[in-house]
Every structure is written in C-alpha cells, then in structure tokens.
Amino acid sequence: MLERKTTEYEKAVLIGIITREQPEEKVNEYLDELEFLTYTAGGEVVGRFVQRIDVPNPKTFIGSGKLEEVQAFVKKEEVGSVIFDDELSPVQQRNIEKQLRCKIIDRTGLILDIFAQRATTSYARTQVELAQYEYLLPRLTGLWTHLERQRGGIGMRGPGETEIETDRRIVRDRISLLKKKLAKIDKQMETQRGNRGSLVRVALVGYTNVGKSTLMNVVSKSEVFAENKLFATLDTTVRKVVLGNLPFLLSDTVGFIRKLPTQLVESFKSTLDEVREADLLLHVVDISHPNFEEHIDSVNQILAEIDCAEKETLMVFNKIDLYEAEPLEEDDLITERTSRHYSIDEWRATWMQRMSGDAIFISALNKENLDEFRKRVYQRVRDIHVTRFPYNNFLYPENLDAYSQ
C-alpha cells in the first residue's frame, strides 16, 4: 500500500475553483504548486481546468457542464488521473469517478502518495500508513462497491454483517495497531532525546523545498538527502554541530505546505517533537518564491497547532541568488509598489525592522553570507547556553570572531 513505483510519467489533469475566498490569482498559484506536487509524485500535467463557482457542487464538486468538458479532454488525451486542488468528500469522489472513468485524486490523496514514496525508515512508513488508512476509511464504499453484497452460505444466515462493514472493522483494527506501534516508537525516541544530554537544541523549520536540507548539509558538514522536489525529507535528521568550541544539536524536520492534510499533521506530530523540544527555531524561507510571505504564514499556523508559536525564532531568508525583484516600468499604471518590487536590501530593512533585527539573508547552495549566519546562530545558542549554565560563561566568547583571531 505504501510504495508506488513509477517507470514513466502518468498523464494528469488539474482542477481548481474560483470562489469569493479564493480569487483567480490565488487559484493559479495553488495549481502551480499542485503541478509541482504532481511532478514529484511521478505525473505529467497535460491540462488545467478552472471554474468560477460560488459553492462547490455537493455531488460532483464542479458543475455538470465543466465535468463534461473534462470528460471529453480525458478521453481524447487518454489521461490517467484527474487531480483536484481541494479535498473531495467520498460521495464527490465516487460520483466523479463514475463519470470520468479514471483515477480521481484530491490534494490530500496526492500528498499522502508522495509521503508514501518518500518514506524510507520504519517510523516514517508507519506514520504514513496510519495517515493513509485514516484517509481511506470513509472511502471504502467507493473503492469496493462489490463488497456491499451480504454474505451468504452455511453459518452466515441471520443478521451477520456486510463485507464493507468487515473491511471497515479490519481498517479500524489496523489503525489501532499502527497507533500502538507509533506510541511504542515514540517512547523509544523520547528516551533517545533524553540521552542527548543538556546540549542546546536547534531545529530547522519551514515550507517544503526551501532549502533546509541543503543548509543542514553546509552547516553540519553531513550528507542529508536534498533534492529540488517537494517533501524530499520526511525523517527528522539530527546532527551535532560545533561553532567555535560551542556544541549544539541541529535537526532537519519535514517541510510544511498549505492545506496540509489533517491526517498527516496528526500522524507526524510525534516527528515534530523535535520542534517542540527545540530551544531555537531557524525558520528557513525561500525568498525567491513570489508568495513567500504566505509560506511564512502557513508555517506559523502549523507551529501554532503544535504549540510552538512562541518559541525563540531566527528568520533565515534563503536563495537570495535566485531572487529577482519585478521591475517597474515608467508607463505602468501601478499607483503603489507591491512587495514583489522590493530589492533584497529593502527586504532586509523591512524584516530587520519588523523582527527586531532577527533576520538573516543567505544562499545555502552558493554559500553566500554563511559567515554572518554562523555568527548569528552562535550568538543565539551562546545566550541560551549561558542562561542554562551560567558557570560556563567564560568558556564561550560573545562573538564567534574570537576563535579566528
């Protein structure tokens, strides 16, 4: 159930809706991200469909006319999957599947599929499998309609139970078993975290594909898997880092994303214990992304869900080598510049002012401004360490430069 090997790209169509809460510009941005998710999962997007609608159709999500349009395209292009940007109800998914006669996947199902591909350790596979079963449970009827028939035969007369009910019971039992297995692993990991001693703990957090693993590799001189795809890292990686002669633990965590499935937030809460127990968060942001401010809000929202919103945080704006401000033409009718027209220096001033000086701009890939990054992290870690162990104050100079003299 967990692994799906793809030997060639599968044709896919994306579908999104424009509503009062979700304007056209926002829908196009979400579909761009959905296309990247599809590519990560092993698909090739051959078409997009967008419909303006006040309220999603309770039976088919989109209108009947748009659905017929999609049906004609799917048949002509021999499309294997139709992917919706929002989560579908089991009824919607079943009805659409009957008409289009191909795989119907929503955003949640797609992200779960990617997590299943990326899970390598037993812990990650267990977490993903739990999330998959919780997503699957209300959709059993759509997957196995032939199981709705009543069992018959010797010993099976009377009230009995339908096969679909049997399958639901099997899935519930599996969910219960996986939760017990995770609880056991959590205790083991809690013991491991306790055995790390009293070193200061620093955790990298941020949106998916912002360069956390690349930064981890540069700072800790390790070889954490990094790739230009979403959710390249699922398992938390912890490395001991020494700046000057000051040691601390640095952990790389799973990336966040907008509309993150509830099942995954629940399943991966134990993995995010590394974030909960961290003394300092390094919030890594891809400044080259046109909507990085929304990414920051999404990460902050998830941090709030796991009770980490108030933790000490250093904003790390990565990929400055890829950032390009949009130029303003003389004949533009824009009455006021938007944030997309800011230069790096202007962003630096804005964020330095807003975050009380707690922001650093780097390129982990090209190793730009990493000396300043190390100094800033050293200062933060030192402050935490001295507070915790005031009698060790003389061991660690206030500035990392002291070690290079």
C-alpha positions as CSV (number, residue, x, y, z in Angstrom):
1,M,0.0,0.0,0.0
2,L,2.9,2.3,0.8
3,E,5.0,2.2,-2.3
4,R,4.1,3.1,-5.9
5,K,7.0,2.8,-8.3
6,T,6.6,4.9,-11.5
7,T,8.5,3.9,-14.6
8,E,7.1,6.6,-16.7
9,Y,5.2,9.9,-16.2
10,E,1.5,9.5,-15.9
11,K,-0.8,12.0,-17.7
12,A,-2.7,14.1,-15.3
13,V,-5.3,16.9,-15.4
14,L,-5.6,19.6,-12.6
15,I,-8.9,21.1,-11.5
16,G,-9.4,24.2,-9.3
17,I,-12.3,26.5,-8.5
18,I,-12.5,30.3,-8.2
19,T,-14.7,31.5,-5.2
20,R,-15.1,34.7,-3.2
21,E,-12.5,33.5,-0.7
22,Q,-10.2,32.1,-3.5
23,P,-9.7,34.6,-6.4
24,E,-8.3,33.6,-9.8
25,E,-4.7,34.7,-9.0
26,K,-4.7,32.6,-5.9
27,V,-6.1,29.6,-7.7
28,N,-3.4,29.8,-10.4
29,E,-0.8,29.9,-7.7
30,Y,-2.3,26.9,-5.9
31,L,-2.4,25.0,-9.2
32,D,1.2,25.8,-9.9
33,E,2.0,24.2,-6.6
34,L,-0.3,21.3,-7.3
35,E,1.6,20.8,-10.6
36,F,4.9,20.6,-8.7
37,L,3.3,18.1,-6.4
38,T,2.1,16.0,-9.4
39,Y,5.6,16.1,-10.9
40,T,7.1,15.0,-7.5
41,A,4.6,12.1,-7.4
42,G,5.6,11.0,-10.9
43,G,2.9,12.7,-13.1
44,E,2.9,15.0,-16.1
45,V,0.3,17.7,-16.2
46,V,-1.3,17.9,-19.7
47,G,-4.2,20.2,-18.9
48,R,-5.8,22.5,-16.3
49,F,-9.5,23.3,-15.8
50,V,-10.7,26.2,-13.6
51,Q,-14.4,27.0,-12.9
52,R,-15.8,30.1,-11.2
53,I,-18.4,28.9,-8.7
54,D,-19.9,30.3,-5.5
55,V,-20.2,27.0,-3.7
56,P,-18.7,23.6,-4.7
57,N,-21.3,21.2,-6.1
58,P,-22.1,18.7,-3.2
59,K,-22.3,15.8,-5.7
60,T,-19.5,16.5,-8.2
61,F,-17.6,19.5,-6.8
62,I,-17.6,21.3,-10.2
63,G,-20.7,21.9,-12.4
64,S,-22.1,19.3,-14.8
65,G,-21.1,21.3,-17.9
66,K,-17.4,21.6,-16.7
67,L,-17.4,18.0,-15.8
68,E,-18.4,17.0,-19.4
69,E,-15.7,19.3,-20.7
70,V,-13.1,17.5,-18.5
71,Q,-14.6,14.1,-19.6
72,A,-14.1,14.9,-23.3
73,F,-10.5,16.0,-22.6
74,V,-9.7,13.0,-20.5
75,K,-10.9,10.6,-23.3
76,K,-9.1,12.5,-26.1
77,E,-5.7,12.7,-24.3
78,E,-6.0,9.3,-22.6
79,V,-5.5,10.9,-19.2
80,G,-4.8,8.5,-16.3
81,S,-5.5,10.8,-13.3
82,V,-7.7,13.9,-12.6
83,I,-6.4,15.8,-9.6
84,F,-8.4,18.3,-7.6
85,D,-6.8,21.1,-5.6
86,D,-9.2,20.7,-2.7
87,E,-10.2,17.7,-0.6
88,L,-13.2,15.8,-2.1
89,S,-15.8,14.1,0.0
90,P,-16.2,10.4,-0.5
91,V,-19.5,11.0,-2.3
92,Q,-18.0,13.6,-4.7
93,Q,-15.0,11.3,-5.4
94,R,-17.3,8.3,-6.2
95,N,-19.6,10.3,-8.5
96,I,-16.8,11.9,-10.4
97,E,-15.1,8.6,-10.9
98,K,-18.2,7.0,-12.3
99,Q,-18.5,9.7,-15.0
100,L,-14.8,10.2,-15.9
101,R,-13.8,6.5,-15.5
102,C,-10.2,7.3,-14.4
103,K,-8.4,7.8,-11.1
104,I,-9.8,10.8,-9.1
105,I,-7.3,12.2,-6.6
106,D,-7.6,15.2,-4.4
107,R,-4.8,17.3,-2.9
108,T,-4.8,15.2,0.3
109,G,-4.5,11.9,-1.6
110,L,-1.7,13.3,-3.7
111,I,0.3,14.5,-0.7
112,L,-0.2,11.1,1.0
113,D,1.0,9.4,-2.1
114,I,4.2,11.5,-2.2
115,F,4.8,10.8,1.5
116,A,4.4,7.1,0.8
117,Q,7.1,7.3,-1.9
118,R,9.4,9.3,0.3
119,A,9.1,7.2,3.5
120,T,12.3,5.2,3.9
121,T,12.5,4.3,7.6
122,S,10.1,2.0,9.5
123,Y,9.0,5.0,11.6
124,A,8.2,7.2,8.6
125,R,6.4,4.3,6.9
126,T,4.3,3.6,9.9
127,Q,3.3,7.3,10.2
128,V,2.3,7.5,6.5
129,E,0.4,4.2,6.6
130,L,-1.6,5.4,9.6
131,A,-2.5,8.6,7.7
132,Q,-3.4,6.6,4.6
133,Y,-5.7,4.3,6.5
134,E,-7.5,7.2,8.2
135,Y,-8.0,8.8,4.8
136,L,-9.1,5.5,3.3
137,L,-11.7,4.6,6.0
138,P,-14.6,6.8,4.8
139,R,-13.8,5.9,1.2
140,L,-14.1,2.2,1.4
141,T,-17.5,2.1,-0.2
142,G,-16.2,3.8,-3.3
143,L,-13.2,1.6,-3.6
144,W,-15.0,-1.8,-3.2
145,T,-18.6,-1.4,-4.3
146,H,-18.8,-5.2,-4.9
147,L,-18.3,-5.7,-1.1
148,E,-21.7,-4.2,-0.4
149,R,-23.4,-7.6,-1.0
150,Q,-24.5,-9.6,2.0
151,R,-22.5,-12.7,2.8
152,G,-24.4,-16.0,2.5
153,G,-23.9,-19.7,2.9
154,I,-23.7,-22.0,5.9
155,G,-23.3,-20.3,9.2
156,M,-23.7,-16.9,7.6
157,R,-27.5,-16.6,7.7
158,G,-29.2,-14.2,10.0
159,P,-28.2,-10.6,10.7
160,G,-24.5,-11.1,10.1
161,E,-22.5,-8.1,8.7
162,T,-21.9,-6.8,5.2
163,E,-18.4,-7.2,3.7
164,I,-18.0,-3.5,3.6
165,E,-18.5,-3.4,7.4
166,T,-16.0,-6.2,7.8
167,D,-13.5,-4.2,5.8
168,R,-14.1,-1.2,7.9
169,R,-13.5,-3.2,11.0
170,I,-10.2,-4.5,9.5
171,V,-9.1,-1.0,8.7
172,R,-10.0,0.3,12.2
173,D,-8.1,-2.6,13.7
174,R,-5.1,-1.7,11.6
175,I,-5.3,1.9,12.6
176,S,-5.4,0.9,16.3
177,L,-2.4,-1.4,15.8
178,L,-0.4,1.4,14.0
179,K,-1.2,3.9,16.7
180,K,0.1,1.4,19.4
181,K,3.2,0.8,17.2
182,L,3.8,4.6,16.9
183,A,3.3,5.0,20.7
184,K,6.0,2.4,21.3
185,I,8.4,4.0,18.9
186,D,7.7,7.5,20.4
187,K,8.7,6.2,23.8
188,Q,12.0,4.9,22.3
189,M,12.6,8.2,20.6
190,E,11.8,10.1,23.7
191,T,14.5,8.1,25.5
192,Q,16.9,8.8,22.7
193,R,16.2,12.6,23.0
194,G,16.7,12.3,26.8
195,N,20.1,10.6,26.3
196,R,21.4,13.5,24.2
197,G,22.2,15.4,27.4
198,S,21.7,19.0,28.0
199,L,23.0,20.4,24.7
200,V,21.1,23.3,23.2
201,R,18.8,22.1,20.5
202,V,18.2,24.0,17.3
203,A,15.6,22.9,14.7
204,L,15.2,23.9,11.0
205,V,11.6,24.5,10.1
206,G,9.9,26.0,7.0
207,Y,7.9,25.4,4.0
208,T,8.7,22.4,1.8
209,N,11.5,22.8,-0.7
210,V,13.0,26.0,0.8
211,G,16.5,24.5,1.2
212,K,16.5,23.3,4.8
213,S,18.4,20.1,4.0
214,T,20.9,22.0,1.9
215,L,21.5,24.3,4.8
216,M,21.8,21.4,7.1
217,N,24.5,19.8,4.9
218,V,26.5,23.1,4.8
219,V,26.4,23.8,8.5
220,S,26.8,20.3,9.8
221,K,29.1,19.0,7.0
222,S,26.8,16.0,6.6
223,E,25.1,14.4,3.7
224,V,21.3,14.7,4.3
225,F,19.3,13.9,1.1
226,A,18.4,17.1,-0.7
227,E,16.5,17.4,-4.0
228,N,14.5,20.0,-5.9
229,K,11.3,18.3,-5.2
230,L,8.6,18.7,-2.5
231,F,9.0,16.7,0.7
232,A,12.5,15.4,-0.1
233,T,13.0,14.9,3.7
234,L,10.4,13.0,5.8
235,D,12.6,11.6,8.6
236,T,14.0,14.0,11.2
237,T,17.8,14.1,11.0
238,V,19.8,15.3,14.0
239,R,23.5,16.2,13.8
240,K,25.9,17.6,16.4
241,V,27.3,20.9,15.2
242,V,30.2,22.9,16.8
243,L,30.7,26.6,16.2
244,G,33.9,27.9,17.7
245,N,34.1,25.4,20.6
246,L,30.3,25.6,21.4
247,P,28.5,22.4,20.6
248,F,24.7,22.1,19.9
249,L,22.3,19.8,18.2
250,L,20.8,20.7,14.8
251,S,17.7,18.9,13.5
252,D,16.2,19.0,10.0
253,T,12.4,18.4,10.0
254,V,9.7,17.6,7.5
255,G,8.6,20.6,5.4
256,F,5.2,22.2,5.7
257,I,2.7,23.1,3.0
258,R,-0.5,24.9,2.6
259,K,-3.7,22.8,3.0
260,L,-1.6,20.1,4.8
261,P,-3.8,17.1,5.3
262,T,-5.1,16.8,8.9
263,Q,-4.2,13.1,8.9
264,L,-0.6,14.0,8.3
265,V,-0.5,16.7,10.9
266,E,-1.8,14.1,13.4
267,S,0.5,11.3,12.3
268,F,3.6,13.4,12.2
269,K,3.1,15.2,15.5
270,S,5.5,12.8,17.1
271,T,8.1,13.6,14.5
272,L,7.6,17.3,15.2
273,D,8.5,16.7,18.8
274,E,12.0,17.7,17.7
275,V,10.4,21.1,17.0
276,R,8.6,21.2,20.3
277,E,11.7,20.4,22.3
278,A,14.0,22.8,20.4
279,D,15.4,25.8,22.2
280,L,15.7,27.8,19.0
281,L,13.9,27.5,15.7
282,L,15.6,28.5,12.4
283,H,12.6,29.4,10.2
284,V,14.0,29.0,6.6
285,V,12.2,30.9,3.9
286,D,12.6,30.7,0.1
287,I,12.8,34.4,-0.7
288,S,12.9,33.7,-4.4
289,H,9.3,32.4,-4.3
290,P,6.8,35.1,-5.3
291,N,4.5,34.2,-2.4
292,F,7.0,33.6,0.4
293,E,5.1,35.7,2.8
294,E,2.1,33.3,2.6
295,H,4.5,30.5,3.1
296,I,5.6,32.1,6.3
297,D,2.0,32.4,7.5
298,S,1.3,28.7,6.7
299,V,4.4,27.6,8.7
300,N,3.4,29.9,11.6
301,Q,-0.1,28.4,11.5
302,I,1.2,24.9,11.8
303,L,3.7,25.9,14.5
304,A,0.7,27.3,16.4
305,E,-1.1,24.0,16.0
306,I,1.8,22.1,17.7
307,D,2.1,24.8,20.4
308,C,5.4,26.2,19.1
309,A,4.3,29.7,18.0
310,E,6.1,31.4,20.9
311,K,9.4,29.7,20.6
312,E,12.6,31.8,20.0
313,T,13.0,32.1,16.3
314,L,15.6,33.3,13.8
315,M,14.2,34.1,10.3
316,V,16.6,32.7,7.6
317,F,15.8,34.0,4.1
318,N,17.4,31.5,1.7
319,K,18.0,31.5,-2.1
320,I,19.0,35.2,-2.4
321,D,20.9,34.1,-5.5
322,L,17.6,33.3,-7.2
323,Y,15.7,36.4,-6.1
324,E,14.7,38.9,-8.7
325,A,12.6,42.0,-7.9
326,E,9.9,42.7,-10.5
327,P,10.9,45.9,-12.4
328,L,8.6,48.9,-12.5
329,E,8.1,50.4,-16.0
330,E,7.7,54.1,-16.4
331,D,4.3,53.7,-18.1
332,D,3.0,51.3,-15.5
333,L,-0.4,52.3,-14.0
334,I,0.6,51.0,-10.6
335,T,-0.1,53.6,-8.1
336,E,1.8,51.9,-5.3
337,R,4.6,49.4,-5.4
338,T,3.8,45.9,-4.1
339,S,6.2,43.7,-2.1
340,R,7.2,42.0,-5.3
341,H,9.1,45.1,-6.4
342,Y,11.3,45.2,-3.3
343,S,15.0,44.7,-3.6
344,I,16.9,42.4,-1.3
345,D,18.2,45.5,0.6
346,E,14.7,46.8,1.0
347,W,13.5,43.4,2.3
348,R,16.4,43.3,4.6
349,A,15.5,46.7,6.1
350,T,11.8,45.8,6.3
351,W,12.4,42.5,8.0
352,M,15.1,43.8,10.3
353,Q,12.8,46.4,11.5
354,R,9.8,44.1,11.8
355,M,11.7,41.3,13.5
356,S,13.9,43.5,15.8
357,G,17.0,42.6,13.8
358,D,16.3,38.9,13.8
359,A,16.6,38.1,10.1
360,I,19.5,36.9,8.0
361,F,19.7,36.6,4.2
362,I,21.8,33.8,2.7
363,S,22.2,31.4,-0.2
364,A,22.9,27.9,1.2
365,L,23.6,26.5,-2.2
366,N,26.2,29.2,-3.2
367,K,27.3,29.6,0.5
368,E,26.7,33.4,0.4
369,N,26.6,35.2,3.7
370,L,27.1,32.0,5.7
371,D,29.7,33.6,8.0
372,E,27.2,36.1,9.2
373,F,24.7,33.2,9.5
374,R,27.1,31.3,11.7
375,K,27.8,34.3,13.9
376,R,24.1,35.0,14.4
377,V,23.4,31.3,15.3
378,Y,26.4,31.2,17.6
379,Q,25.2,34.3,19.5
380,R,21.7,32.8,19.9
381,V,23.0,29.4,21.0
382,R,25.5,31.0,23.3
383,D,22.9,33.1,25.0
384,I,20.7,30.1,25.7
385,H,23.7,28.0,26.9
386,V,25.0,30.7,29.3
387,T,21.4,31.1,30.7
388,R,21.3,27.4,31.3
389,F,24.9,27.0,32.5
390,P,26.0,30.4,33.9
391,Y,29.2,29.0,35.3
392,N,30.4,28.1,31.8
393,N,30.2,31.8,30.7
394,F,33.9,32.2,30.5
395,L,34.3,29.3,28.0
396,Y,32.4,30.9,25.2
397,P,33.3,34.4,23.9
398,E,30.4,36.7,23.0
399,N,31.5,36.7,19.3
400,L,32.5,33.9,17.1
401,D,35.2,36.1,15.6
402,A,37.2,35.5,18.8
403,Y,38.0,32.0,17.6
404,S,39.5,33.2,14.3
405,Q,41.9,35.6,15.9
